[in-house]
Amino acid sequence: MDLSKRVAAGFALVVLVVGIFFVVQITVEEWLTLNPPGQMSPVVDSGETFHFTKTGFNYFSECYRPYKEPLPIAVSDDLKDASWYLMFVPLNVTPPYGGNPKLGRPGYVRVDYAFQNLAGTAAFHILAISGSSWRTNRIEGYGPSAVFVRGNATPGDARGPTTELTEYNDIQVLPAGGGDDSGDIAPYAYYIHFDPASGGLNSLHLTQDLSLVRGEMVYTDEQSGSFCLTSSGGNDLDEVLLLVAVDEVQPDDFALELKAQFIATDG
């Protein structure tokens, strides 16, 4: 092919590429005109539903929950010295993200809960991993948030098999109800490590009121209800764990249903 033909072919390719970009631009502009982001309803992702009995609480802890330093599950006088039975629930939905929409999907995770025969108090907290960095909600100081549900059932007289968490950082935990009789931690365990230089607080929150962007402390006697897991910025998240803790041995007829779904917003 001589030089003139190569030039002509190159020019035709440039025209084709420019034409494609022009068509895409016109299409996007027309779509946005018909569907302005500010008037669009949030996209609702498919959710996950979980059912647990008392055997879901596979860990036992003296007061503390995972963080780079001891972080209490509760700070109120009637709960701060309690011992807790724990489960970690992987919420297999799109994690909440509240920062730059160009870096992740902005939105929140709605959690619907329903207890049957809850004894004592149940506490909800959020943990999440971003890359190799773990983050969690603060419970005291600036921006506290957590959800506490008070039950009225009679406590059980025998707890299921539990492993005591003697550390609050550099730990491996199995999802709710999980166990490994071989003594080796299962491959689907979560290694929770908060690096003191990069461990995060204040970016993750629990709330029942989405106008409270940094979450709230919720105390309720309602045995069923809902709350939201939110993020007020920072890096986007890869996975979310919901920590559920109770301060009493649960009766044999205890049950917990959780429904989680990600709800996208426009930022």
C-alpha positions as CSV (number, residue, x, y, z in Angstrom):
1,M,0.0,0.0,0.0
2,D,1.5,3.4,-1.1
3,L,1.7,6.4,1.2
4,S,-1.4,8.1,-0.1
5,K,-3.5,5.0,0.5
6,R,-2.1,4.7,4.1
7,V,-2.9,8.3,4.8
8,A,-6.4,7.9,3.4
9,A,-7.0,4.8,5.5
10,G,-5.7,6.5,8.6
11,F,-7.9,9.5,8.0
12,A,-10.9,7.2,7.6
13,L,-10.1,5.5,10.9
14,V,-9.9,8.8,12.7
15,V,-13.2,9.9,11.3
16,L,-14.8,6.6,12.4
17,V,-13.5,6.9,15.9
18,V,-14.6,10.5,16.2
19,G,-18.0,9.6,14.9
20,I,-18.4,6.8,17.5
21,F,-17.5,9.2,20.3
22,F,-20.0,11.7,18.9
23,V,-22.8,9.2,18.8
24,V,-22.0,8.0,22.4
25,Q,-21.9,11.6,23.7
26,I,-25.3,12.5,22.0
27,T,-26.8,9.2,23.4
28,V,-25.6,9.9,27.0
29,E,-26.7,13.5,26.9
30,E,-30.1,12.6,25.7
31,W,-30.4,9.8,28.3
32,L,-29.4,12.2,31.1
33,T,-31.9,14.8,29.8
34,L,-34.7,12.2,30.0
35,N,-33.4,10.8,33.3
36,P,-31.8,13.5,35.4
37,P,-29.8,12.0,38.3
38,G,-31.5,14.2,40.9
39,Q,-35.0,12.8,39.9
40,M,-34.0,9.2,39.7
41,S,-35.2,6.7,42.3
42,P,-32.4,4.9,44.1
43,V,-31.4,1.6,42.6
44,V,-32.2,-1.3,44.9
45,D,-29.9,-4.3,44.7
46,S,-31.0,-7.9,45.3
47,G,-30.5,-8.7,49.0
48,E,-29.6,-11.5,51.3
49,T,-31.6,-13.2,54.0
50,F,-30.1,-14.9,57.0
51,H,-31.7,-17.1,59.7
52,F,-29.9,-17.9,63.0
53,T,-30.5,-19.8,66.1
54,K,-28.5,-19.7,69.4
55,T,-25.7,-21.7,67.8
56,G,-25.0,-18.8,65.5
57,F,-23.1,-17.2,68.4
58,N,-19.8,-19.0,68.0
59,Y,-17.6,-16.6,70.0
60,F,-17.4,-15.3,73.6
61,S,-15.7,-12.1,74.7
62,E,-15.0,-10.2,77.9
63,C,-16.4,-6.8,77.0
64,Y,-14.4,-6.0,73.9
65,R,-14.9,-6.0,70.1
66,P,-12.3,-6.0,67.4
67,Y,-10.2,-2.9,67.0
68,K,-6.5,-1.9,67.3
69,E,-7.1,-1.2,71.0
70,P,-9.8,-2.4,73.4
71,L,-13.1,-1.1,72.1
72,P,-16.2,-1.7,74.2
73,I,-19.4,-3.2,72.8
74,A,-21.4,-0.9,75.1
75,V,-20.6,2.1,77.2
76,S,-23.9,2.5,79.2
77,D,-23.5,1.6,82.9
78,D,-25.9,-1.4,82.8
79,L,-24.0,-3.0,79.9
80,K,-20.4,-1.8,79.9
81,D,-19.1,-4.6,82.1
82,A,-21.1,-7.4,80.5
83,S,-19.7,-10.4,78.8
84,W,-20.9,-11.0,75.3
85,Y,-21.6,-13.8,72.9
86,L,-20.7,-12.9,69.3
87,M,-21.4,-13.7,65.7
88,F,-20.0,-12.2,62.6
89,V,-22.3,-12.1,59.6
90,P,-20.9,-11.4,56.2
91,L,-23.4,-9.2,54.4
92,N,-23.0,-10.3,50.8
93,V,-24.4,-7.1,49.3
94,T,-22.6,-4.1,47.8
95,P,-20.8,-2.3,50.6
96,P,-21.9,1.3,51.6
97,Y,-19.9,4.1,50.2
98,G,-20.4,7.8,50.7
99,G,-17.3,9.5,49.2
100,N,-16.5,10.5,45.6
101,P,-19.0,8.7,43.3
102,K,-16.3,8.4,40.7
103,L,-14.4,6.0,43.0
104,G,-17.3,3.8,44.2
105,R,-21.0,3.3,44.3
106,P,-22.6,5.7,46.8
107,G,-25.3,4.2,48.9
108,Y,-26.1,2.4,52.1
109,V,-27.0,-1.1,53.3
110,R,-30.5,-1.5,54.9
111,V,-30.7,-4.2,57.5
112,D,-34.1,-5.5,58.6
113,Y,-34.0,-7.6,61.8
114,A,-36.5,-9.8,63.6
115,F,-35.8,-11.4,66.9
116,Q,-37.8,-14.2,68.5
117,N,-37.4,-14.9,72.3
118,L,-34.4,-12.5,72.8
119,A,-32.9,-12.6,76.3
120,G,-31.0,-9.7,77.6
121,T,-29.7,-7.1,75.1
122,A,-28.5,-7.5,71.5
123,A,-25.9,-5.1,70.0
124,F,-25.2,-4.4,66.4
125,H,-21.9,-3.0,65.1
126,I,-20.3,-2.8,61.6
127,L,-16.8,-3.9,60.5
128,A,-15.5,-3.6,57.0
129,I,-12.4,-4.1,55.0
130,S,-11.0,-1.8,52.4
131,G,-8.1,-3.4,50.6
132,S,-6.0,-4.6,53.5
133,S,-7.3,-2.0,56.0
134,W,-10.1,-2.8,58.5
135,R,-12.5,-0.1,59.7
136,T,-15.3,0.0,62.3
137,N,-17.9,2.3,63.8
138,R,-17.0,4.4,66.9
139,I,-19.1,3.9,70.0
140,E,-17.7,6.7,72.2
141,G,-16.3,10.1,71.6
142,Y,-17.0,11.9,68.4
143,G,-19.6,10.3,66.1
144,P,-20.8,7.4,68.2
145,S,-23.2,4.9,66.6
146,A,-24.6,1.5,67.4
147,V,-28.0,-0.3,67.7
148,F,-29.1,-2.0,70.9
149,V,-32.3,-4.1,71.2
150,R,-33.6,-5.1,74.6
151,G,-35.4,-8.5,74.9
152,N,-37.6,-9.9,77.6
153,A,-37.2,-13.7,77.3
154,T,-35.8,-15.8,80.1
155,P,-32.1,-16.6,79.5
156,G,-31.1,-20.1,78.6
157,D,-29.3,-22.4,81.0
158,A,-26.6,-23.7,78.6
159,R,-24.8,-21.9,75.9
160,G,-23.7,-23.6,72.7
161,P,-20.1,-24.3,71.8
162,T,-18.2,-21.0,71.8
163,T,-14.6,-19.9,71.4
164,E,-13.3,-17.1,73.7
165,L,-11.8,-14.2,71.9
166,T,-8.9,-13.2,74.2
167,E,-7.5,-10.7,71.7
168,Y,-9.2,-7.6,70.1
169,N,-6.8,-7.3,67.1
170,D,-4.9,-9.7,64.9
171,I,-7.6,-12.3,65.1
172,Q,-9.3,-14.8,62.7
173,V,-13.0,-15.3,63.0
174,L,-15.4,-17.6,61.2
175,P,-18.8,-16.5,60.0
176,A,-21.8,-17.0,62.3
177,G,-22.2,-20.6,63.3
178,G,-19.0,-21.7,61.7
179,G,-16.6,-24.1,63.3
180,D,-13.6,-26.2,62.4
181,D,-13.1,-29.5,64.3
182,S,-9.6,-30.0,62.8
183,G,-8.2,-27.2,64.9
184,D,-7.0,-25.3,61.8
185,I,-8.9,-22.1,60.9
186,A,-11.1,-22.6,57.9
187,P,-10.0,-20.9,54.6
188,Y,-13.1,-18.8,54.6
189,A,-12.3,-17.1,57.9
190,Y,-11.8,-13.4,58.2
191,Y,-8.4,-12.2,59.4
192,I,-9.1,-9.0,61.3
193,H,-6.1,-6.7,61.8
194,F,-6.3,-3.0,62.5
195,D,-3.0,-1.3,61.7
196,P,-2.5,1.5,64.3
197,A,-1.2,3.7,61.5
198,S,-4.3,3.2,59.2
199,G,-7.1,1.7,61.3
200,G,-10.2,3.6,60.7
201,L,-13.0,5.1,62.8
202,N,-15.6,7.7,62.0
203,S,-16.2,6.7,58.4
204,L,-18.7,3.9,59.2
205,H,-22.0,4.4,61.0
206,L,-25.3,2.8,62.0
207,T,-28.4,4.8,62.0
208,Q,-32.2,4.6,61.7
209,D,-32.4,8.2,60.4
210,L,-30.5,8.8,57.1
211,S,-30.5,12.6,57.8
212,L,-28.0,11.8,60.7
213,V,-25.1,11.2,58.4
214,R,-22.7,10.2,61.1
215,G,-25.0,7.7,62.8
216,E,-26.6,7.6,66.2
217,M,-26.9,5.5,69.3
218,V,-30.2,3.6,69.1
219,Y,-31.8,1.9,72.2
220,T,-35.1,0.1,71.5
221,D,-37.4,-2.6,72.8
222,E,-38.8,-3.3,69.4
223,Q,-38.1,-6.9,68.5
224,S,-38.2,-6.2,64.8
225,G,-37.2,-3.2,62.9
226,S,-34.5,-1.8,60.6
227,F,-31.4,0.3,60.6
228,C,-28.9,1.4,58.0
229,L,-25.1,0.9,57.6
230,T,-23.6,4.1,56.1
231,S,-20.3,5.5,55.1
232,S,-19.4,9.2,55.3
233,G,-16.5,9.0,52.9
234,G,-13.0,7.7,52.5
235,N,-12.0,4.7,50.5
236,D,-14.6,2.4,49.1
237,L,-15.2,-0.9,51.0
238,D,-14.7,-4.4,49.7
239,E,-16.6,-6.5,52.3
240,V,-18.8,-5.8,55.3
241,L,-19.3,-7.8,58.5
242,L,-22.2,-7.2,60.8
243,L,-21.2,-8.0,64.4
244,V,-24.2,-9.2,66.5
245,A,-23.6,-9.6,70.2
246,V,-25.9,-10.6,73.1
247,D,-25.1,-10.3,76.8
248,E,-27.1,-13.4,77.9
249,V,-27.1,-17.1,77.0
250,Q,-30.1,-17.4,74.6
251,P,-32.9,-19.9,75.2
252,D,-33.3,-22.8,72.9
253,D,-36.2,-21.2,71.0
254,F,-34.2,-18.0,70.2
255,A,-34.2,-17.0,66.5
256,L,-32.9,-14.1,64.5
257,E,-33.7,-13.2,60.9
258,L,-31.7,-10.6,59.1
259,K,-32.4,-9.2,55.6
260,A,-29.8,-7.0,54.1
261,Q,-29.8,-5.1,50.8
262,F,-27.7,-2.3,49.3
263,I,-29.6,0.8,48.2
264,A,-27.8,3.0,45.8
265,T,-28.1,6.8,46.0
266,D,-27.1,9.6,43.7
267,G,-24.2,10.6,46.0
